[in-house]
Each structure stands twice: as structure tokens, then as C-alpha cells.
Amino acid sequence: MHGFEADRTDSDMSQFTKTSKTIALCSAANFINAADRVIMPIAIIQMSAQFKWDLHEQGWILSAFSIGYICTMVGTFELCIFIEQYTFNLYARFYVIFTECLPHK
């Protein structure tokens, strides 16, 4: 092996693989979240015609996603307080605070 590769151990490689899987899962979840934010306002037009929803009902349906998202984040925050592991607590709290500060449409 050459240079950097010679310094890596088996435990480093398995941790890298776990990290890669975690990053991939987080990226997929973020993609689904973004896709849902884009698709729902488009889909609500045809759904409102099919189910005969007025603008008030459409607003409640579209806001249900944001309400569910906030409840999930609050639940995650409470879970972080309950779990004793400090590093998980720190990263998860940062994630919750960071995502709640982002603008939502």
C-alpha cells in the first residue's frame, strides 16, 4: 500500500463505511423532504379538484406537513435529552436547532 492507505487499519475502514452509510441515509432523507416540499403544492391542485377542497382546506392540508415535521423535530430533541450519550445529544441538538432555523415555505 502507498502512503495514506498504509496507515489505515481495519477499524478505520469499517468506521468509514458506517459513516458513508449514515451520510447516504441522511442525504436520502433530505432529498425526500425537499421533494415533498416541491411536489405537494403542485399535487394539491389536482387533489382539490378531485375532493372538492376550498382554499381553506388546502391550506390546512399543506400545513399538516410542516406541523408533522416540527413535531418530529421536537420529539427528536426530547429523545436527545433522554439519552445519556453526550456526543449523540450534541449532534442531534445542533441538527434540530439548525433545521428549525431554516426558512420553510
Secondary structure, DSSP 8 states (H G I E B T S, - for coil): --THHHH--HHHHHHHHHHHHHHHHHHHHHHHHHHHHHHHHHHHHHHHHHHT--HHHHHHHHHHHHHHHHHHHHHHHHHHHHS--HHHHHHHHHHHHHHHHS---
